[in-house]
Amino acid sequence: MNIKTMTRIGLFTALIIVLSQVSIPMPFGVPITLQTFIIPLAGIVLGKRDGTIAVLLYLMLGLVGLPVFANFSGGAAIFMGPTGGFILSFPVLSYLAGLGAESHKTNHLVAGLISGVTLNYLVGVLFFMFVTKQSFWFALTVCVVPFLLVDFIKVFILITLTKRLEKFQLVALAK
C-alpha cells in the first residue's frame, strides 16, 4: 500500500468521524446520522477494499475509546448497545457499495447500495432486538420505518453523485 492510498483512507476515515457527529436524536436510541451516507461513499470513491479499510479503521478508533461515533461517543460499550448492529455492519455497507461502483454500471451500483443498506438494517434490527429484548415488529418500527425515506434520499444522492464523480475518474480509485 502506497502513501497516496494510505492518505485517501485516512482522509475518508476523518470524513466518517466528522459526519458521524451530524446526528438527529430519535426516541428509541437510533439517531439519524450522515454515517450511512459517507460510509458507502468511501466504498464508491476508494473502492471496495480501501473503503472497507477506512470504515474498519473508524471502528477500531471507536473501539479503543476515541469519541468518533455519533454524539462524540466511543468505547466497546457502543458496540453492545442498541445501535451496535448498525455500526458492526458498516464495513459490509462500504464493501457492497464499492463492489457495485467498481463495475461502473448503474444497475450494479444500485444493487450494491440497496443490498448494503438492507443488510445494515437487517443486522441492526436483529441486534437491537437482542439487546433491548423487543419484538421484531417493534424493532422494525423504531429502527427502519423512520429512516426509510431519508435512506432512499441518501441512496438517490449517492447514485447521482457517483455518476458525476465518474466523469472525473474519481470512482473506485483503488481498482
ChimeraX attribute file (.defattr): number of C-alpha atoms within 10 A of each C-alpha:
attribute: neighborCount
match mode: 1-to-1
recipient: residues
	/A:1	6
	/A:2	6
	/A:3	8
	/A:4	9
	/A:5	14
	/A:6	14
	/A:7	11
	/A:8	19
	/A:9	21
	/A:10	17
	/A:11	14
	/A:12	26
	/A:13	24
	/A:14	17
	/A:15	17
	/A:16	24
	/A:17	24
	/A:18	17
	/A:19	19
	/A:20	23
	/A:21	18
	/A:22	15
	/A:23	16
	/A:24	12
	/A:25	13
	/A:26	12
	/A:27	7
	/A:28	10
	/A:29	13
	/A:30	23
	/A:31	18
	/A:32	19
	/A:33	19
	/A:34	20
	/A:35	22
	/A:36	24
	/A:37	19
	/A:38	23
	/A:39	28
	/A:40	33
	/A:41	28
	/A:42	33
	/A:43	34
	/A:44	35
	/A:45	25
	/A:46	28
	/A:47	27
	/A:48	28
	/A:49	18
	/A:50	27
	/A:51	32
	/A:52	26
	/A:53	23
	/A:54	27
	/A:55	32
	/A:56	18
	/A:57	18
	/A:58	23
	/A:59	25
	/A:60	16
	/A:61	18
	/A:62	22
	/A:63	18
	/A:64	11
	/A:65	16
	/A:66	15
	/A:67	16
	/A:68	24
	/A:69	26
	/A:70	23
	/A:71	15
	/A:72	13
	/A:73	15
	/A:74	20
	/A:75	18
	/A:76	14
	/A:77	12
	/A:78	18
	/A:79	18
	/A:80	16
	/A:81	17
	/A:82	23
	/A:83	20
	/A:84	20
	/A:85	24
	/A:86	25
	/A:87	21
	/A:88	19
	/A:89	19
	/A:90	25
	/A:91	28
	/A:92	22
	/A:93	31
	/A:94	35
	/A:95	27
	/A:96	28
	/A:97	34
	/A:98	34
	/A:99	22
	/A:100	27
	/A:101	33
	/A:102	22
	/A:103	14
	/A:104	16
	/A:105	11
	/A:106	15
	/A:107	13
	/A:108	18
	/A:109	25
	/A:110	18
	/A:111	16
	/A:112	23
	/A:113	29
	/A:114	19
	/A:115	17
	/A:116	25
	/A:117	25
	/A:118	14
	/A:119	18
	/A:120	21
	/A:121	20
	/A:122	18
	/A:123	19
	/A:124	26
	/A:125	28
	/A:126	18
	/A:127	22
	/A:128	28
	/A:129	20
	/A:130	17
	/A:131	15
	/A:132	11
	/A:133	10
	/A:134	14
	/A:135	14
	/A:136	13
	/A:137	11
	/A:138	13
	/A:139	22
	/A:140	19
	/A:141	13
	/A:142	17
	/A:143	26
	/A:144	18
	/A:145	11
	/A:146	15
	/A:147	16
	/A:148	13
	/A:149	11
	/A:150	14
	/A:151	18
	/A:152	13
	/A:153	13
	/A:154	18
	/A:155	21
	/A:156	14
	/A:157	13
	/A:158	21
	/A:159	20
	/A:160	12
	/A:161	14
	/A:162	22
	/A:163	19
	/A:164	13
	/A:165	15
	/A:166	14
	/A:167	9
	/A:168	8
	/A:169	12
	/A:170	15
	/A:171	26
	/A:172	28
	/A:173	17
	/A:174	18
	/A:175	13
